[in-house]
Amino acid sequence: MTDSRHALIIANDRYADQGLKKLKAPAQDAAALERVLHDPQIGDFEVEVVHNASADLMRRRIQGFFNDRRRADTLLLHFSCHGLKSESGELYFAASDTEPPLLAATAVASQFVRGCMSGTRAGRSVLFLDCCYGGAFSRGSASVRASGDVNVLESFAKDEPASGRGWAVITASDSMEYSFEGDELAENSAPRPSVFTHAVVEGLETGEADLDADGNVSLDDLYEYVYRHVREQNPHQTPKKAAELQGELHLAHSRRGGIKIVAIPSPSALQAALNSDEFLRRQGAVTELCKRLRRPELPVAEGARQHLGEVAHDEVQPLADLAAEALSTIRLSPSPDRLDFGRIPRGSTSPGLPVTMQGPPLARHCVAQPGQPWLRVDPARSGLEVHVDTTAAGHLSGDITLKGVADESVIHVEAEVTPADAPPTPGPHAPNDSTAPKPPPDDKRRTVVIDPPRVPSEPKEPPKPKEPPRTTEDRERTDRKTPSRRAPALAGAALALAVTSLAMLFMTIQRGAVAIAARADAGKTGNVEDNIREYGALTPLIVCLITGGAALVVGAFARHDLGTRGEHYTTQAASGTRTLASVAKGLAIPTLVLAVLAGIAYLVGSAHW
């Protein structure tokens, strides 16, 4: 997924007001949802969780979440808390400090959330509401009972936002009440809110929400799955959906149908090195895992892949980047990814067009699933071979989905089956060999496992087949798929320059102090300028100024490149770049200020002391 994706999870389960019952599920639900949404193989969202926050903090986080976004961004906001209805019928979300008689001041209004969604520049915004909705509150009443339902979707589905491409709202239920008796909520007045979020997490994590088995979980897929799941668990709870979207919104990748390899765990000594407190030992362990990732023994390579995934998620930035770069080499890379059979006479023998799977063995091991009944895939030594059925005349257009252990890819196929008397016209990728076997008529859409060649030692990557000239569109698509390392490298260089500048400042101070002490010992005959030059205090000062200024310039270049080419960077690379650039800036600015002051002190004081 190339677009920038961000999620904000708000979970409130404890309330200061005794009338708001403590909830059991939000904390656990928030942790589970964060794990699934953040997983790069599932949701690939950058996730923030706000737990038991005050109303003021909730409003700040929500508005900040929707501000400063781009059209390519996808935003997901999830509420797990009490929902309350005011006397005027407006829906509010309860905060930890909410006082039911003072909803406007101590809770978050649904209209505030809707305003933030409408004003964002993000292309798509999705809102999940896992709330129990209460009735109206009577001011000054000691015993309040809910009166009337709250129609949640009416608070959002009034018109299309002013900017962006669309929005969607999915609720755990559209009409649900709490009954208030005295200061406490009735025990059995509403179902557990975790039923809804549990269904969302389970559908995404298992891939069962991918109802059309296309490899992606769309918004419609997820809603249908959650609807059925929730209704099975609680017939009295009915999830609802409202949306104004252009095109289909894919919320996550699906693991359903992907290839499975029983991993052989890495040796215990290697795992111990990964957990070492010494950076160099951990670096050596990651380097060894990168080598094991390319092994021809697939279970060994899969074990290394799983360990590298943990490193990329949990380790410090240099090691996380090293692991992420290694993992990028096992992404599926079919060549070519588009086949055109040209014109084929009806009833003739279909030629077989080859597709080469590139990369290490783990990247070439995948499942090929033809999307149409007229497509057939056969394993080949270098990858796979594609045939089409010529039984019926007409234009054929379809896809073959490749699913590996790490990701998915698609091969698009085009063909034109003409009447039998029309001359054949080979497509741009058609082979000259006309003796290709005709596919069996009873096996046109079977799923095929593509295995890498069995070799006893480390295989060399197969040479890339000659491809047709690449168009500008092809180059742009390749650039989007290949993660860039320019900004992280620049940020790392900026940090190195900042550290060098700081070291030079310390050296300047040390040598300057020695020169001043020597001047004091010399008495009236001494000259501080001669002592400073004798002990070499000016050289590190000059180097300090140069490296400090260079650190600021290089860091600015890194931030600029990240801002203008953000789609070329993974979430980990972008986060690491910002961190390194910020640290470099934080070191360089005070260092330069002190260096300039030291220079001024030298220029002013050398003539008088």
PENOR-V195606 format. One record per residue. N is the residue number from 1. RES is the residue in one small letter. PHI is phi as a letter, one per 20 degrees, with the letter a starting at -180 (NA if undefined). Layout:
n->[N;N]
res->[RES;RES]
phi->[PHI;PHI]
This chain:
n->[1;2;3;4;5;6;7;8;9;10;11;12;13;14;15;16;17;18;19;20;21;22;23;24;25;26;27;28;29;30;31;32;33;34;35;36;37;38;39;40;41;42;43;44;45;46;47;48;49;50;51;52;53;54;55;56;57;58;59;60;61;62;63;64;65;66;67;68;69;70;71;72;73;74;75;76;77;78;79;80;81;82;83;84;85;86;87;88;89;90;91;92;93;94;95;96;97;98;99;100;101;102;103;104;105;106;107;108;109;110;111;112;113;114;115;116;117;118;119;120;121;122;123;124;125;126;127;128;129;130;131;132;133;134;135;136;137;138;139;140;141;142;143;144;145;146;147;148;149;150;151;152;153;154;155;156;157;158;159;160;161;162;163;164;165;166;167;168;169;170;171;172;173;174;175;176;177;178;179;180;181;182;183;184;185;186;187;188;189;190;191;192;193;194;195;196;197;198;199;200;201;202;203;204;205;206;207;208;209;210;211;212;213;214;215;216;217;218;219;220;221;222;223;224;225;226;227;228;229;230;231;232;233;234;235;236;237;238;239;240;241;242;243;244;245;246;247;248;249;250;251;252;253;254;255;256;257;258;259;260;261;262;263;264;265;266;267;268;269;270;271;272;273;274;275;276;277;278;279;280;281;282;283;284;285;286;287;288;289;290;291;292;293;294;295;296;297;298;299;300;301;302;303;304;305;306;307;308;309;310;311;312;313;314;315;316;317;318;319;320;321;322;323;324;325;326;327;328;329;330;331;332;333;334;335;336;337;338;339;340;341;342;343;344;345;346;347;348;349;350;351;352;353;354;355;356;357;358;359;360;361;362;363;364;365;366;367;368;369;370;371;372;373;374;375;376;377;378;379;380;381;382;383;384;385;386;387;388;389;390;391;392;393;394;395;396;397;398;399;400;401;402;403;404;405;406;407;408;409;410;411;412;413;414;415;416;417;418;419;420;421;422;423;424;425;426;427;428;429;430;431;432;433;434;435;436;437;438;439;440;441;442;443;444;445;446;447;448;449;450;451;452;453;454;455;456;457;458;459;460;461;462;463;464;465;466;467;468;469;470;471;472;473;474;475;476;477;478;479;480;481;482;483;484;485;486;487;488;489;490;491;492;493;494;495;496;497;498;499;500;501;502;503;504;505;506;507;508;509;510;511;512;513;514;515;516;517;518;519;520;521;522;523;524;525;526;527;528;529;530;531;532;533;534;535;536;537;538;539;540;541;542;543;544;545;546;547;548;549;550;551;552;553;554;555;556;557;558;559;560;561;562;563;564;565;566;567;568;569;570;571;572;573;574;575;576;577;578;579;580;581;582;583;584;585;586;587;588;589;590;591;592;593;594;595;596;597;598;599;600;601;602;603;604;605;606;607;608;609]
res->[m;t;d;s;r;h;a;l;i;i;a;n;d;r;y;a;d;q;g;l;k;k;l;k;a;p;a;q;d;a;a;a;l;e;r;v;l;h;d;p;q;i;g;d;f;e;v;e;v;v;h;n;a;s;a;d;l;m;r;r;r;i;q;g;f;f;n;d;r;r;r;a;d;t;l;l;l;h;f;s;c;h;g;l;k;s;e;s;g;e;l;y;f;a;a;s;d;t;e;p;p;l;l;a;a;t;a;v;a;s;q;f;v;r;g;c;m;s;g;t;r;a;g;r;s;v;l;f;l;d;c;c;y;g;g;a;f;s;r;g;s;a;s;v;r;a;s;g;d;v;n;v;l;e;s;f;a;k;d;e;p;a;s;g;r;g;w;a;v;i;t;a;s;d;s;m;e;y;s;f;e;g;d;e;l;a;e;n;s;a;p;r;p;s;v;f;t;h;a;v;v;e;g;l;e;t;g;e;a;d;l;d;a;d;g;n;v;s;l;d;d;l;y;e;y;v;y;r;h;v;r;e;q;n;p;h;q;t;p;k;k;a;a;e;l;q;g;e;l;h;l;a;h;s;r;r;g;g;i;k;i;v;a;i;p;s;p;s;a;l;q;a;a;l;n;s;d;e;f;l;r;r;q;g;a;v;t;e;l;c;k;r;l;r;r;p;e;l;p;v;a;e;g;a;r;q;h;l;g;e;v;a;h;d;e;v;q;p;l;a;d;l;a;a;e;a;l;s;t;i;r;l;s;p;s;p;d;r;l;d;f;g;r;i;p;r;g;s;t;s;p;g;l;p;v;t;m;q;g;p;p;l;a;r;h;c;v;a;q;p;g;q;p;w;l;r;v;d;p;a;r;s;g;l;e;v;h;v;d;t;t;a;a;g;h;l;s;g;d;i;t;l;k;g;v;a;d;e;s;v;i;h;v;e;a;e;v;t;p;a;d;a;p;p;t;p;g;p;h;a;p;n;d;s;t;a;p;k;p;p;p;d;d;k;r;r;t;v;v;i;d;p;p;r;v;p;s;e;p;k;e;p;p;k;p;k;e;p;p;r;t;t;e;d;r;e;r;t;d;r;k;t;p;s;r;r;a;p;a;l;a;g;a;a;l;a;l;a;v;t;s;l;a;m;l;f;m;t;i;q;r;g;a;v;a;i;a;a;r;a;d;a;g;k;t;g;n;v;e;d;n;i;r;e;y;g;a;l;t;p;l;i;v;c;l;i;t;g;g;a;a;l;v;v;g;a;f;a;r;h;d;l;g;t;r;g;e;h;y;t;t;q;a;a;s;g;t;r;t;l;a;s;v;a;k;g;l;a;i;p;t;l;v;l;a;v;l;a;g;i;a;y;l;v;g;s;a;h;w]
phi->[NA;e;f;f;c;c;c;c;d;d;c;c;c;c;c;f;f;f;f;d;f;f;e;e;e;g;f;f;f;f;f;f;f;f;f;f;f;f;g;f;e;c;e;l;e;e;d;c;d;d;d;l;e;f;f;f;f;g;f;f;f;f;f;f;f;e;f;l;d;d;f;e;f;d;d;c;d;c;d;c;a;f;d;c;d;e;f;e;n;e;e;c;d;f;d;f;d;f;d;g;f;c;f;f;e;d;c;d;f;f;f;f;f;f;f;f;f;f;e;f;e;f;f;b;c;c;c;d;d;d;c;e;d;e;e;f;d;e;f;n;e;e;c;d;d;f;c;n;e;d;e;f;f;f;f;c;e;e;b;f;g;f;c;n;e;r;b;b;c;c;d;f;a;e;b;b;c;d;d;e;c;m;e;d;e;f;f;d;e;b;f;f;f;f;g;f;f;g;f;f;f;f;f;f;f;e;n;f;f;f;f;e;l;e;n;c;e;e;f;f;g;f;f;f;f;f;g;f;f;f;f;f;f;b;f;e;d;c;f;c;b;c;b;c;c;d;n;e;d;e;e;a;e;d;e;f;n;f;f;d;c;f;f;e;g;f;g;f;f;f;f;f;f;f;e;f;e;e;f;f;f;f;f;f;f;f;f;f;f;f;f;f;f;e;f;f;f;g;f;f;f;f;f;f;f;f;f;f;f;f;f;f;e;d;e;f;g;g;f;f;f;f;f;f;f;f;f;f;f;d;f;f;c;f;c;e;d;b;d;c;f;m;e;c;f;f;n;e;f;f;f;d;e;e;c;e;e;d;o;f;g;f;f;e;e;b;d;d;c;f;e;c;f;e;e;c;c;c;f;c;f;e;r;b;c;d;c;c;e;d;f;d;f;p;e;d;b;a;c;d;e;d;c;d;f;d;a;c;b;c;d;e;c;c;b;c;e;d;g;f;e;e;f;f;c;f;f;f;d;f;f;f;f;e;e;f;f;f;f;g;f;e;b;e;c;e;e;c;e;e;d;f;g;e;c;f;c;g;f;e;f;f;f;f;f;f;d;f;g;e;e;g;f;f;f;f;f;f;f;f;e;e;f;e;c;f;f;g;f;f;f;f;f;f;f;f;f;f;f;f;f;f;f;f;f;g;f;f;f;f;f;f;f;f;f;f;f;f;f;f;f;f;m;f;e;e;b;f;f;f;f;f;f;f;e;m;e;f;g;f;f;f;f;g;f;f;f;f;f;f;f;f;f;f;f;f;f;f;f;f;f;f;f;e;c;g;f;e;d;f;f;f;f;f;f;f;f;f;f;f;f;f;f;f;f;f;e;f;f;f;f;f;f;f;f;f;f;f;f;f;f;f;f;f;e;f;e;d;c]
